[in-house]
Amino acid sequence: MLTVVAVLLTAALLSFGLANGSTTAYAQTQGEPPAMPQAIPQAITVVGEGSSAVEPDIAVANIGVQVANADVRAASDEAEEIMNAVIAAIQEQNVAEEDIQTSGFSIFAEFSPAPAASEQPQTPLYRVSNNVNVTIRALDQVATILDAAIGAGANNIFGVNFSVDDPSQAAADARAEAIDNAQQKAQDLAELTGLQLGNVVSVSEIIGSRGGFYASTGLAPAGQAGLGGGGGPIAPGQLNVNVQLEVVYGVTAAAE
């Protein structure tokens, strides 16, 4: 009789819960203890930094032509003719065709301010610009190539950027230094907080941290910086490859 009463009481309580919108579900198996939240593992996270010096072995020069004419077709034709001569002059300096790439071409109309009382229509002056990026693999020929381009009619040189054709070894050296730097930082933090430094848990390279492959020598447009007749002194200098690594170390309580 008591068993029947207990079953009826359980059914009544379940019905009451459903009627009042209760959605709590119990999935615990009889006899099993409730699951306990897992403890968060102790760890130290640091950012290691490394740098490797390397000498550049290529240069990229932006060389261009700008022509102005009241006739847009005449301006375009003249710019094309001069640029063809510039490219030919560059190739004569043993620059391969695949190392010359168009970087920009534009045509825009320039209007001179007219008197307020004038009703005459303004005649625009059309400016046509054509630029190429030239990869120079013999750094001792940079000034010679710039001078050849200027002699062929180039009147815009926006800059010379130095870089490393294959930076993989320099990057590897920088990563090794970054790991050493991270180890030292983590050890210092462990000692400061009374912990024992353990093994590396994870390593990740910070995206965008690797830089320093490029250094530039800014050059004003030809005719404004006196580049004709030699191209001016060009100094490649030295580059730095920089790397940042995020390293996570496991830690334990220090022994007494």
Backbone as a ProteinNet text record, in pm:
[ID]
protein_1_A
[PRIMARY]
MLTVVAVLLTAALLSFGLANGSTTAYAQTQGEPPAMPQAIPQAITVVGEGSSAVEPDIAVANIGVQVANADVRAASDEAEEIMNAVIAAIQEQNVAEEDIQTSGFSIFAEFSPAPAASEQPQTPLYRVSNNVNVTIRALDQVATILDAAIGAGANNIFGVNFSVDDPSQAAADARAEAIDNAQQKAQDLAELTGLQLGNVVSVSEIIGSRGGFYASTGLAPAGQAGLGGGGGPIAPGQLNVNVQLEVVYGVTAAAE
[TERTIARY]
83.6	0	86.8	198.5	288.4	356.1	388.8	452.3	360.4	231.2	133.6	122.5	121.9	111.1	233.6	354.7	478.5	478.1	431	423.9	328	212.5	112.6	165.9	239.3	295.8	400.5	483.4	585.4	520	415.5	344.2	280.4	225.9	161.4	262.8	380.2	484	534.2	549	592.3	488.8	362	254.7	253.1	276.3	277.6	391.4	507.2	621.6	596.4	538.8	510.8	407.8	307.9	201.9	255.4	361.5	416.7	536.1	554.3	659.4	797.8	812.1	944.7	1006.2	1131.8	1199	1326.8	1345.7	1467.7	1468.6	1583.7	1596.5	1709.2	1691.2	1792.6	1837.2	1966	2017.7	2117.4	2132.3	2231.8	2190.1	2280.3	2255	2260.3	2166.2	2159.6	2292.1	2342.8	2466.6	2590.1	2583.5	2700.8	2707.4	2826.2	2839.2	2824.6	2777.9	2765.4	2901.2	2902.1	3027.4	3080	3209.9	3273.9	3344.8	3341.1	3411.8	3560.9	3622.4	3765.1	3845.9	3953.4	4040.6	4116	4128.4	4202	4350.8	4421.6	4564.4	4643.3	4744	4828.7	4927.2	4944.4	5033.6	5084.1	5194.6	5250.3	5259.7	5206.6	5209.8	5297.5	5392.7	5482.2	5494.3	5543.6	5573.1	5723.5	5785.4	5928.8	5956.4	6061.5	6096.7	6236.4	6249.9	6379.2	6404.3	6529.9	6566.6	6693.1	6698.7	6815.6	6853.5	6978	7026.9	7066.8	7034.4	7065.8	7090.5	7180.8	7209.6	7112.7	7054.2	6961.7	7034.4	6961.1	7021.6	6940.8	6826.2	6752	6700.7	6672.9	6613.3	6496.3	6393.5	6278.4	6264.5	6276.5	6264.4	6133.3	6064.1	5942.2	5977.6	5969.8	6013.5	5895.1	5877.3	5760.8	5781.8	5677.4	5673.2	5543.3	5550.7	5431	5438.2	5327.6	5319.9	5193.4	5202.6	5086.8	5062.8	4935.8	4900.4	4752.4	4715	4574.1	4493.4	4560.3	4495.9	4524	4418.5	4437.5	4500.8	4465.2	4523.8	4671.5	4707.5	4848.2	4928.4	4869.6	4938.4	4959.2	4856.8	4866.1	4970.8	4970.5	5066.9	5210.2	5229.3	5363.7	5414	5325.5	5364.3	5400.9	5324.5	5353.1	5489.3	5516	5642.9	5761.6	5749.4	5860.2	5878.2	5765.8	5776.8	5838.9	5807.1	5870.4	6021.4	6063	6206.1	6271	6199.7	6252.5	6270.3	6169.6	6178.6	6292.4	6306.9	6416.4	6551.7	6564.8	6691	6721.1	6616.8	6635.5	6677.6	6613.8	6648.6	6789.9	6838.7	6976.5	7078	7031.8	7119.1	7107	7065.3	7056.1	6947.3	6838.8	6722.4	6625.7	6584.5	6497.2	6357.7	6290.3	6155.8	6058.8	6072.7	5980.8	6004.5	6114.3	6142.5	6093.4	6016.7	5958.2	5807	5737.3	5592.3	5524.4	5418.3	5342.8	5280.3	5300.6	5246	5134.6	5122.3	5016.9	5007.5	4883.5	4858.9	4737.2	4747.8	4635.3	4631.3	4509.5	4485.4	4389.1	4425.9	4332	4340.9	4229.3	4219.1	4244.6	4327.4	4361.1	4305.7	4219.1	4156.3	4221.2	4257.5	4313.1	4198.9	4215.4	4108.2	4081.7	3954.6	3916	3859.3	3872.7	3813.4	3663.1	3610.6	3469.3	3378.4	3418.5	3331.7	3342.5	3440.1	3460.5	3353.9	3302.4	3206.2	3268.3	3399.4	3468.1	3482	3454.5	3472.3	3619.8	3646.7	3784.2	3837.2	3961.6	4028.2	4116.4	4086.7	4166	4303.3	4393.7	4524.6	4526.5	4548.9	4545	4684.3	4688.8	4814.5	4804.6	4900.5	4905.1	5029	5006.9	5117.3	5124.4	5244.7	5267.7	5390.1	5373.7	5482.6	5505.5	5629.9	5664.5	5750.1	5734.2	5825.6	5934.6	6058.5	6173.1	6250.8	6259.5	6337.6	6482.1	6572.2	6714	6788.4	6849.8	6915.1	7065.8	7120.3	7261.8	7265.2	7285.3	7272.5	7376.3	7489.1	7588.5	7549	7435	7388.4	7266.8	7225.3	7103.9	7117.4	7224.3	7241.8	7253.3	7320.9	7337.4	7202.6	7117.8	6986.4	6896.4	6901	6821.6	6866.6	6997	7049.6	7007	7006.7	6963.9	6816.3	6734.6	6591.6	6567.9	6641.5	6627.1	6670.6	6779.6	6827.6	6729.1	6645.5	6546.9	6416.2	6404.1	6284.9	6205	6245.1	6171	6181.5	6069.3	6070.4	6001.2	5969.5	5915.7	5989	6057.8	6117.7	6074	5986.3	5922.7	5999.4	6091.7	6168.2	6237.8	6335.5	6406.8	6394.3	6333.6	6315.3	6407.6	6481.2	6571.9	6507	6528	6469.5	6556.7	6508.4	6578.6	6494.8	6555	6481.5	6428.8	6509.8	6468.2	6502	6404.3	6431.4	6414	6398	6364	6472.4	6599.6	6705.1	6711.1	6697.4	6697.9	6579	6463	6344.9	6365.4	6430.5	6458.1	6550.8	6652.5	6743.9	6668.1	6577.4	6499.8	6406.4	6348.8	6261.6	6340.8	6461.7	6545.1	6573.7	6602.2	6625.8	6498.3	6383.6	6256.2	6223.8	6256.7	6233.4	6320.5	6447.3	6536	6483.4	6435.1	6380.7	6256.4	6169.7	6048.6	6083.1	6181.9	6223.9	6271.6	6350.2	6402.6	6289.5	6195.7	6083.1	5998.5	5969.3	5886	5955.7	6086.3	6160.9	6157	6172.6	6166.7	6029.6	5923.8	5788.9	5763.3	5811.9	5793.1	5861.9	5984.2	6056	5988.2	5933.7	5865.9	5737	5674.2	5544.6	5553.2	5674.9	5691.6	5645.3	5665.7	5622.7	5742.9	5721.6	5824	5787.4	5875.4	5846.3	5852.1	5749.6	5743.2	5771.9	5712.7	5736.7	5653.8	5692.3	5615.4	5484.1	5373.6	5241.6	5202.7	5231.5	5198.4	5285.9	5305.9	5382.3	5306.3	5292.9	5229.7	5299.7	5317.6	5380.8	5274.8	5302.9	5207.9	5202.3	5084.7	5067.9	5094.1	5172.5	5202.3	5321.6	5378.7	5492.8	5622.2	5626.7	5750.5	5763.5	5858	5876.3	6022.3	6052.4	6189.8	6263	6190.4	6257.7	6294.1	6230.5	6245.5	6300.3	6387.2	6433.1	6432.8	6394.6	6379.7	6466.4	6510.7	6579.3	6488.9	6429.9	6333.9	6402.9	6351.1	6404.8	6293.7	6321.7	6222.5	6216.1	6107.5	6099	6221	6264	6380	6356.9	6463.5	6451.2	6436.5	6391.1	6379.6	6492.2	6554.4	6659.4	6794.6	6805.4	6932.6	6981.6	6891.4	6931.2	6994.5	6978.3	7035.1	7186.7	7246.7	7391.7	7454.4	7388.1	7449.5	7349.4	7232	7129.3	7142.3	7252.5	7266.6	7321.9	7380.8	7436.1	7325	7343.5	7244.9	7313.9	7261.1	7320.9	7221.5	7244.7	7150.3	7134.7	7242.9	7234.2	7213.7	7146.5	7122.9	6978.1	6922	6783	6776.1	6664.4	6638.6	6510.4	6515.4	6397.7	6351.7	6231.2	6180.3	6067.9	6069.5	5969.2	5921.9	5791	5733.3	5661.1	5687.8	5625.5	5553.8	5429.1	5357.1	5380.1	5437.1	5473.3	5403.3	5339.3	5269.7	5346.9	5381.6	5453	5362.1	5366.2	5299.5	5381.6	5315	5385.4	5326.8	5407.2	5363	5411	5357.6	5402	5547.9	5623.7	5766.3	5783.1	5886.4	5914.5	5956.8	5910.6	5944.9	6092.9
-120.3	0	125	120.7	234.5	258.5	150.7	163.5	234.1	197.9	261.2	408.7	445.8	587	664.2	603.6	670.3	694.8	596.3	612.2	722	724.1	828.2	966.2	976.9	1105.2	1152.7	1060.7	1097.4	1145.7	1075.8	1115.9	1251.4	1278	1406.8	1519.9	1496.8	1600.1	1626.2	1520.5	1536.4	1614.3	1583.5	1654.9	1801.1	1829	1967	2045.2	1979.3	2047.3	2079.8	1986.1	2012.2	2121.2	2122.4	2223.8	2362.5	2375	2505.6	2542.5	2471.3	2507.4	2465.3	2380.1	2337.3	2246.3	2277	2197.1	2135	2133.7	2075.9	1925.1	1875.9	1732.6	1677.1	1561.9	1497.4	1370.6	1368	1252.7	1173.3	1209.5	1140.8	996.9	905.8	763.6	736.2	652.6	622.8	565.1	622.3	572.4	646.8	728	801	937.2	982	1115.7	1223.3	1341.8	1449.1	1486.4	1520.3	1556.9	1687.6	1691.4	1811.9	1885.7	2018.9	2093.4	2066.1	2054.8	2025.6	2147.9	2123.9	2232.8	2291.6	2423.5	2490.1	2464.7	2411.4	2382.8	2510.5	2503.4	2618.7	2635.3	2760	2786	2929.1	2952.6	3086.6	3110.1	3223.4	3259.1	3382.4	3373.8	3486.3	3506	3621.5	3651.3	3669.6	3579.2	3589	3666.4	3746.1	3829.3	3793.9	3786.5	3756.3	3841.7	3869.4	3952.5	3897	3905	3856.9	3959.7	4002.8	4099.8	4027.6	4089.1	4028.1	4139.4	4112.1	4210.1	4190.1	4297.9	4283.4	4231.5	4158.5	4109.4	4146.9	4214.5	4266.6	4406.6	4480.8	4613.8	4624.3	4696.2	4721.6	4872.3	4919.2	5061.5	5087	5192.8	5233.2	5347.1	5317.4	5411.4	5442.9	5569.4	5604.7	5722.3	5743	5851.6	5927.8	6060.3	6143.2	6245.6	6252.6	6342.5	6427	6554.5	6643.9	6700.5	6700.8	6752.6	6787.4	6889.5	6927.4	6824	6741	6634	6501.5	6436.4	6316.1	6203.4	6190.8	6086.1	6111.9	6237.9	6271.1	6244.5	6275.7	6251.8	6102.6	6022.2	5877.8	5816.3	5859.1	5805.2	5841.3	5965.4	6008.4	5931.4	5912	5837.4	5693.5	5633.3	5496.6	5487.7	5583.7	5583.1	5596.7	5688	5709	5586.5	5530.9	5414.9	5295.6	5276.1	5167.9	5188.4	5313.7	5343.9	5321.1	5357	5337.2	5188.5	5107.7	4963.3	4901.7	4944.9	4892.8	4927.6	5050.2	5091.7	5011	4980.1	4899.9	4757.8	4699.7	4563.6	4555.5	4664.2	4666.3	4655	4680.7	4668.7	4530.3	4432.1	4292	4269	4346.6	4322	4235.3	4122.8	4029.5	4086.8	4043.3	4092.7	4063.3	3945.7	3910.8	3993	4067.7	4154	4296.6	4318.8	4450.7	4434.2	4501.8	4483.9	4619.6	4640.3	4765.3	4776.7	4891	4912.8	5016.3	5094.5	5194.2	5263.7	5292	5367.7	5455.9	5584	5674.3	5787.1	5834.3	5952.8	6041.5	6167	6257	6395.8	6466.9	6601.1	6704.8	6800.7	6908.3	7039.3	7104	7228.9	7346.3	7448.6	7569.2	7656.3	7723.5	7811.2	7925.3	7949.3	8054.6	8173.6	8296.7	8414.1	8394.6	8447.5	8428.3	8484.3	8594.7	8658.9	8594.1	8503.3	8443.5	8337.8	8342.3	8241.3	8144	8157.6	8068.3	7929	7824.2	7689.6	7662.2	7594.6	7563	7449.2	7462.5	7357.4	7277.2	7150.5	7072	7035.4	7011.1	6958.2	6814	6722.8	6580.6	6532.4	6466.2	6409	6256.9	6195.4	6049.7	6000.9	5907	5850.7	5699.7	5649.8	5505.9	5470.9	5374.6	5337.3	5186.7	5147.6	5005.8	4982.9	4864.2	4818.8	4735	4770.4	4700.6	4631	4499	4423.4	4415	4465.9	4470.8	4371.1	4271.4	4164	4184.9	4281.2	4316.9	4455.6	4458.9	4585.1	4688.7	4644.3	4741.5	4810	4765.7	4825.1	4916.8	4938.4	5018.3	5158	5228.7	5365.5	5368.1	5269.4	5264	5244.8	5158.7	5132.4	5255.4	5323.5	5445.8	5551.8	5562.6	5661.8	5628.5	5498.5	5458.1	5490.4	5468.7	5498.9	5648.3	5727.3	5873.5	5921	5862.9	5901.2	5867.8	5765.4	5726.1	5803.7	5888.8	5972.6	5957.6	5869.7	5856.2	5985.9	6033.8	6156.4	6140.5	6017.9	5987.1	5866.5	5885.7	5774.8	5792	5704.1	5723.4	5659.5	5571.5	5514.8	5387	5348.7	5222.4	5147.1	5029.5	4947.5	4826.6	4804.7	4690.4	4578.6	4455.2	4341.5	4218.4	4106.3	3978.5	3884.6	3828.1	3741.2	3617	3556.7	3438.9	3462.6	3509.7	3542	3423.8	3302.3	3188.8	3160	3166.8	3138.3	3246	3371.5	3480.6	3468.6	3428.1	3410	3295.4	3188	3074.6	3116.3	3195.9	3244.5	3333.2	3416.9	3504.5	3423.8	3314.4	3229	3163.2	3116.5	3054	3153.7	3276.8	3380.1	3410	3407.2	3433.2	3325.3	3199.6	3090.1	3108.7	3144.4	3169.8	3284.6	3388.9	3504.1	3466.9	3384	3340.6	3254.8	3166	3080.3	3163.6	3266.6	3351.6	3427.8	3481.1	3553.7	3461.7	3342.8	3249.9	3207.4	3183.9	3144.9	3255.6	3380.1	3493.6	3501.8	3484.2	3491.8	3377.1	3259.6	3145.3	3169.3	3221.2	3247.6	3357	3457.3	3565.8	3520.4	3418	3373.2	3241.5	3194	3073.2	2947.5	2939.6	2823	2753.3	2629.3	2551.4	2544.7	2593	2596.3	2456.1	2422.6	2290.9	2294.2	2200.5	2188.1	2288.6	2307.2	2393.1	2322.6	2396.2	2342.4	2376.3	2498.7	2539	2655.9	2666.6	2777.3	2825.9	2956.7	3012	3141.4	3158.7	3281.4	3388.4	3505.6	3615.7	3668.7	3662.7	3703.6	3852.9	3887	4028.1	4077.9	3993.7	4040	4036.8	3947.8	3935.8	4053	4137.3	4255	4287.8	4398.2	4441.1	4385	4320.6	4272.1	4387.6	4501.5	4610.1	4735.9	4801.2	4934.4	5014.9	5139.7	5217	5341	5376.1	5502.1	5587.8	5690.6	5772.7	5860.6	5862.1	5946.8	6034.6	6163.7	6253.9	6232.1	6277.9	6264.2	6323.1	6257.4	6304.5	6447.2	6525.8	6665.7	6752.3	6693.7	6768.1	6730.7	6616.9	6572.9	6562.9	6610.2	6606.7	6466.1	6374.2	6235.8	6212.9	6305.8	6286	6281.1	6198.7	6193	6112.4	6004.5	5919.7	5853.1	5908.9	5844.6	5868.8	5927.1	5954.1	5834.2	5853.9	5741.8	5654.1	5522.5	5425.7	5338	5334.5	5255.3	5151.2	5021.6	4917.9	4905.8	4931.3	4921.6	4777.6	4763.4	4632.6	4622.6	4502.4	4480.3	4393.5	4402.3	4315.6	4237.3	4107.3	4021.8	4001.4	4045.6	4039.8	3937.6	3858.5	3754.2	3759.5	3740.1	3727.8	3593.5	3520	3390.6	3392.8	3345.8	3328.5	3185.4	3172.1	3041	3020.2	2904.2	2868.6	2755.4	2775.5	2675.8	2624.3	2494.9	2439.5	2469.4	2484.8	2513	2427.6	2404.8	2334.4	2411.1	2376.6	2441.2	2406.8	2506.5	2484.5	2394.2	2309.6	2220	2299.9	2254.9	2322.4	2302.4
0	0	0	79.4	84	-50.2	-123.1	-254.5	-351.4	-349.7	-440.3	-409.8	-281.9	-243.2	-291.6	-280.4	-323.9	-472.3	-553.4	-699	-734.5	-672.3	-700.8	-665.1	-552.9	-512.3	-612	-661.9	-762.3	-890.5	-937.5	-1058.6	-1041	-922.6	-897.6	-902.5	-843	-845.2	-987.2	-1070.7	-1209.6	-1288.3	-1268.6	-1338.3	-1297.7	-1170.2	-1122.7	-1188.5	-1200.7	-1263	-1407.3	-1485.4	-1626	-1642	-1555.1	-1565.1	-1536.9	-1459.3	-1424.1	-1512	-1624.5	-1721.3	-1679.8	-1584.7	-1543.3	-1649.2	-1688.8	-1792.5	-1740.7	-1611.7	-1555.3	-1577.4	-1629.5	-1655.4	-1571.6	-1515.7	-1434	-1505	-1542.4	-1616.4	-1534.4	-1408.3	-1325.8	-1302.1	-1324.1	-1298.9	-1148.9	-1102.7	-960.2	-911.4	-806.1	-747	-791.1	-902.6	-950.2	-881.9	-840.8	-780.4	-888.5	-855.1	-954.6	-1013.3	-1144.5	-1211.3	-1155.7	-1128.3	-1075.7	-1189.1	-1189.1	-1293.8	-1288.6	-1408.2	-1415.9	-1373.3	-1305.2	-1261.2	-1380.3	-1381.7	-1489.3	-1468.9	-1570.9	-1553.7	-1531.9	-1446.2	-1420.9	-1536.4	-1579.4	-1692.8	-1686.7	-1753.7	-1773.8	-1923.3	-1968.1	-2110.6	-2129.2	-2220.5	-2247.8	-2398.7	-2437.2	-2577.5	-2591	-2664.8	-2689.7	-2817.5	-2815.5	-2931.3	-2980.1	-3111.6	-3171.2	-3293.4	-3321.9	-3436	-3500	-3632.2	-3705.7	-3811.6	-3809.3	-3907.7	-4035.5	-4148.2	-4276.7	-4378.6	-4471.4	-4576.8	-4692	-4745.8	-4859.5	-4982.3	-5066.7	-5190.8	-5314.6	-5298.4	-5413.8	-5381.1	-5485.8	-5471.5	-5568	-5527.7	-5614.5	-5630.6	-5754.8	-5785.5	-5858.7	-5818.9	-5887.9	-5982.4	-6110.2	-6214.6	-6304.1	-6338.2	-6417.2	-6511	-6589.4	-6688.5	-6668.2	-6671.2	-6667.5	-6780.7	-6857.8	-6973.3	-6960.7	-6997.2	-6994.4	-7133.9	-7176.3	-7308.1	-7307.2	-7384.7	-7393.9	-7471.6	-7549	-7624.6	-7552.8	-7503.1	-7423.6	-7504.6	-7632.9	-7715.1	-7737.1	-7760.6	-7780.6	-7653.8	-7538.1	-7410.9	-7388.7	-7418.7	-7400.3	-7492.9	-7618.1	-7715.3	-7676.6	-7630.6	-7593.7	-7471.4	-7372.5	-7252.9	-7288.1	-7378.8	-7420.6	-7489.2	-7577.3	-7649.8	-7554.9	-7459.5	-7365.6	-7275.4	-7227.4	-7138.9	-7209.8	-7336.6	-7413.6	-7420.3	-7437.5	-7441.9	-7305.2	-7198.7	-7063	-7034.2	-7066.7	-7042.4	-7123.1	-7246.9	-7329.6	-7268.5	-7217.4	-7156.8	-7030.2	-6953.9	-6832.3	-6868.3	-6968.4	-7009.3	-7065.4	-7122.5	-7172.5	-7058.8	-6935.2	-6817.8	-6752.7	-6833.8	-6789.4	-6683	-6691.9	-6608	-6687.9	-6630.6	-6701.6	-6719.5	-6826.9	-6856.6	-6741.9	-6678.1	-6569.8	-6443.1	-6438.3	-6323.5	-6344.9	-6450.2	-6477.4	-6480.8	-6391	-6377.6	-6363.2	-6442.4	-6432.7	-6294.6	-6230.4	-6096.1	-6094.8	-6203.5	-6205.5	-6340	-6380.2	-6502.6	-6477.4	-6508.5	-6483	-6584.5	-6608.9	-6691.3	-6613.6	-6592.7	-6526.3	-6588.7	-6581	-6639.2	-6531.4	-6564.1	-6470.6	-6526.6	-6448.6	-6491.9	-6419.3	-6497.7	-6437.4	-6387	-6275.2	-6227	-6325.7	-6357.4	-6451.9	-6375.4	-6430	-6364.3	-6346.2	-6235.9	-6203.6	-6311.8	-6373.9	-6473.4	-6610.3	-6627.1	-6758.4	-6786.1	-6908	-6951.3	-7050.3	-7072.4	-7164.9	-7101.2	-7175.6	-7120.4	-7094	-6984	-6947.7	-7033.9	-7075	-7151.1	-7056.8	-7037.9	-6942.6	-6998.2	-6906.6	-6940	-6892	-6983.2	-6948.4	-6907.8	-6794.4	-6745.3	-6749.2	-6814.3	-6825.2	-6750.6	-6658.5	-6580.3	-6601.3	-6614.3	-6628.4	-6544.6	-6454.5	-6364	-6365.4	-6343.7	-6334.7	-6210.3	-6150.4	-6045.7	-6111.6	-6084.2	-6143.1	-6031.9	-6038.7	-5941.4	-5990.4	-5909.3	-5945.5	-5857.1	-5918.6	-5843.3	-5828.6	-5897.4	-5881	-5816.2	-5684.4	-5611.5	-5653.8	-5706.9	-5751.2	-5881.5	-5940.3	-6065	-6045.7	-5920	-5896.9	-5955.4	-5921.7	-5971.2	-6123.7	-6180.6	-6325.8	-6394.9	-6339	-6398.6	-6386.7	-6273.2	-6258.6	-6358.8	-6376	-6469.7	-6612.9	-6648.2	-6782.6	-6804.2	-6701.8	-6713.3	-6729.7	-6652.5	-6663.7	-6802	-6850.7	-6982.9	-7093.5	-7071.7	-7172.7	-7160.3	-7058.8	-7047.9	-6920.7	-6827.6	-6701.1	-6622	-6571.9	-6492	-6357	-6319.3	-6186	-6129.4	-6018.3	-5944.7	-5800	-5755.4	-5625.5	-5510.4	-5537.7	-5427.8	-5466.8	-5384.1	-5400.5	-5268.8	-5271.8	-5152.8	-5158.5	-5050.4	-5042.2	-4961.7	-5003.8	-4933.5	-4953.6	-4896.6	-4906	-4991	-5092.1	-5183.4	-5111.9	-5025.5	-4949.3	-4801.7	-4721.1	-4580.6	-4485.5	-4537.1	-4451.2	-4346	-4382.2	-4285.1	-4178	-4218.7	-4121	-4026	-4079.7	-3994.8	-3896.5	-3940.6	-3852.4	-3738.2	-3769.2	-3665.2	-3565.6	-3616.1	-3528.4	-3438.1	-3490.1	-3407.8	-3294.5	-3324.8	-3221.3	-3109.4	-3144.7	-3043.6	-2965.5	-3034.4	-2967.3	-2864.6	-2895.6	-2799.9	-2676	-2695.6	-2581.4	-2496.2	-2562.5	-2491.7	-2412.2	-2471.9	-2403.3	-2281.2	-2295.1	-2184.5	-2065.8	-2095	-1988.2	-1918.7	-1997.7	-1939.1	-1850.4	-1901	-1825.3	-1696.6	-1701.9	-1582.3	-1477.5	-1522.1	-1429.7	-1362	-1440.4	-1384.4	-1286.7	-1319	-1230.1	-1095.4	-1098.2	-974.5	-892.8	-961.2	-890.5	-823.3	-877.7	-825.9	-749.9	-722.6	-644.2	-713.5	-843.3	-919.9	-983.2	-1023	-1092.1	-1239.6	-1326	-1469.2	-1527.1	-1607.4	-1668.2	-1817	-1889.2	-2032.4	-2111.4	-2236.6	-2326.8	-2361.4	-2347.4	-2379.4	-2522.7	-2565.4	-2703.2	-2745.3	-2876.3	-2935.7	-3057.8	-3071.7	-3192.1	-3230.9	-3361.7	-3411.3	-3425.2	-3373.9	-3379.1	-3521.5	-3582.2	-3721.2	-3734.2	-3834.5	-3857.9	-3779.5	-3694.8	-3615.7	-3695.5	-3797.3	-3872.2	-3967.7	-3944.5	-4029.2	-4040.9	-4102.6	-4113.6	-4233	-4326.7	-4446.6	-4539.6	-4521.1	-4617.3	-4551.2	-4622.6	-4585.7	-4713.7	-4705.2	-4828.8	-4827.4	-4944	-4966.4	-5051.2	-4992.3	-5065.2	-5167.3	-5285.3	-5391.4	-5445.8	-5459.1	-5516.3	-5665.9	-5732.2	-5876.9	-5946.4	-6052.4	-6128.2	-6173	-6172.5	-6208.6	-6085.3	-5970.2	-5845.6	-5749.9	-5771.3	-5679.7	-5748.3	-5871.9	-5941.7	-5968	-6006.8	-6027.6	-6163.6	-6255.9	-6388.8	-6382.9	-6470	-6477.7	-6365.8	-6323	-6222	-6131	-6113.7	-6033.3	-5885.2	-5838.6	-5697	-5622.4	-5503.6	-5425.9	-5370.9	-5379.6	-5329.9	-5226.2	-5102.6	-4994.8	-4946.2	-4969.3	-4927.6	-4776.6	-4701	-4556.1	-4508.9	-4394.5	-4333.9	-4288.9	-4296.5	-4258.3	-4134.6	-4063.5	-3949	-3973.3	-3947.4	-3952.1	-3807.7	-3773.9	-3637	-3626.3	-3519.1	-3496.8	-3351.7	-3331.8	-3197.7	-3187	-3079.9	-3055.4	-2920.8	-2920.3	-2794.3	-2746.5	-2627.8	-2574.6	-2440.4	-2425.8	-2302.1	-2234.8	-2106.5	-2027.5	-1916	-1892.8	-1776.5	-1652.1	-1537.2	-1411.9	-1299.9	-1197.9	-1077.8	-957.3	-841	-718.9	-693.1	-651.7	-626.6	-505.2	-511.3	-399.2	-276.9	-162.8	-36.5	-6.9
[MASK]
++++++++++++++++++++++++++++++++++++++++++++++++++++++++++++++++++++++++++++++++++++++++++++++++++++++++++++++++++++++++++++++++++++++++++++++++++++++++++++++++++++++++++++++++++++++++++++++++++++++++++++++++++++++++++++++++++++++++++++++++++++++++++++++++

